[in-house]
Amino acid sequence: MKELVCLSVFIILAALFAIAMVIAGFICQYKHKTPVKNSIYECGMQPVSDARIQFDIKYFHYAVIFLIFDIETIFLYPFAVFVNELGLFAVIEAFIFAGLLLFGLYYAIGRKVLKWG
């Protein structure tokens, strides 16, 4: 029980600190924006074009799928570390989890999310 109290206090303090930093950033920011300050800095040269380019949506799909599978793969790391200490039930659960990952990949391929053209 004592560990849960410590963990709860830590999470609450971390959230409050993050919120305080965002609020401090809004309070301390420079409010007067000019066209020169909003322009792109090109190493002292005059900018030739607007630096804000629009990315194709294809890149977004790949990035989201990469993040999903990357985070799910991170969940397999503790299993790989403690595989010798875990029982058969945990091994079966890990295979089910990996199967769900493969199902998600096949679903994305079937929906043609990964098709480039």
C-alpha positions in Angstrom: 0.0 0.0 0.0 2.9 2.3 0.8 4.3 1.8 -2.7 1.0 2.8 -4.3 0.9 6.0 -2.2 4.4 6.9 -3.3 3.6 6.1 -6.9 0.4 8.2 -6.8 2.2 11.2 -5.2 4.9 10.9 -7.9 2.4 10.8 -10.8 0.5 13.8 -9.3 3.6 15.8 -8.8 4.9 15.0 -12.3 1.6 16.1 -13.8 1.5 19.3 -11.8 5.1 20.1 -12.8 4.3 19.5 -16.5 1.2 21.8 -16.2 3.2 24.4 -14.4 5.9 24.4 -17.1 3.3 24.9 -19.8 1.7 27.8 -17.9 5.1 29.4 -17.2 5.8 29.2 -20.9 2.7 31.0 -21.8 3.3 33.7 -19.1 6.9 34.3 -20.1 6.6 34.2 -23.9 7.3 37.3 -26.0 4.0 38.7 -27.1 5.0 41.2 -29.8 5.3 39.3 -33.1 6.5 41.1 -36.2 6.8 39.8 -39.7 10.6 39.7 -39.4 10.3 37.6 -36.3 7.9 35.3 -37.9 10.0 34.8 -41.1 12.3 31.9 -41.6 16.0 32.2 -40.8 18.2 31.1 -43.6 21.7 31.6 -42.1 21.7 35.3 -42.6 20.5 35.1 -46.2 17.2 36.3 -47.5 14.6 33.5 -47.5 13.8 32.2 -51.0 10.5 30.6 -50.2 8.2 29.6 -47.4 9.7 26.8 -45.3 6.4 25.4 -44.4 5.9 22.6 -46.8 2.9 20.2 -46.9 3.8 16.6 -46.4 1.9 13.9 -48.3 -0.6 12.0 -46.2 1.2 8.7 -47.2 4.0 9.6 -44.8 1.5 10.1 -41.9 0.1 6.6 -42.4 3.5 5.0 -42.2 4.5 7.1 -39.2 1.3 6.2 -37.2 1.6 2.5 -38.0 5.3 2.6 -37.1 4.5 4.2 -33.8 1.8 1.7 -33.0 4.0 -1.3 -33.8 7.0 0.2 -32.1 5.1 0.8 -28.8 3.6 -2.7 -28.9 7.1 -4.2 -29.5 8.3 -2.3 -26.4 5.7 -4.2 -24.4 7.4 -7.5 -25.4 10.7 -6.4 -23.9 9.9 -7.3 -20.3 8.7 -10.7 -21.4 12.0 -11.3 -23.2 13.9 -10.3 -20.0 12.0 -12.6 -17.7 11.1 -15.4 -20.1 13.0 -18.0 -18.0 11.1 -17.1 -14.8 7.6 -17.0 -16.4 5.4 -20.0 -16.8 3.8 -21.6 -19.8 0.7 -19.3 -19.5 2.9 -16.2 -20.0 4.5 -17.7 -23.0 1.1 -18.5 -24.5 0.0 -14.9 -23.8 3.1 -13.5 -25.5 2.4 -15.6 -28.6 -1.2 -14.4 -28.6 0.1 -10.8 -28.3 2.5 -11.4 -31.2 -0.4 -12.9 -33.2 -2.5 -9.8 -32.6 0.4 -7.7 -33.9 0.6 -9.8 -37.0 -3.2 -9.6 -37.4 -3.0 -5.8 -37.1 -0.3 -5.8 -39.8 -2.3 -8.0 -42.1 -5.4 -5.8 -41.5 -3.4 -2.7 -42.4 -2.1 -4.4 -45.6 -5.7 -5.6 -46.4 -7.0 -2.1 -46.0 -4.3 -0.9 -48.4 -2.9 1.5 -45.8 0.6 0.6 -46.7 0.1 0.8 -50.4 2.2 3.7 -51.7 0.5 4.5 -54.9 
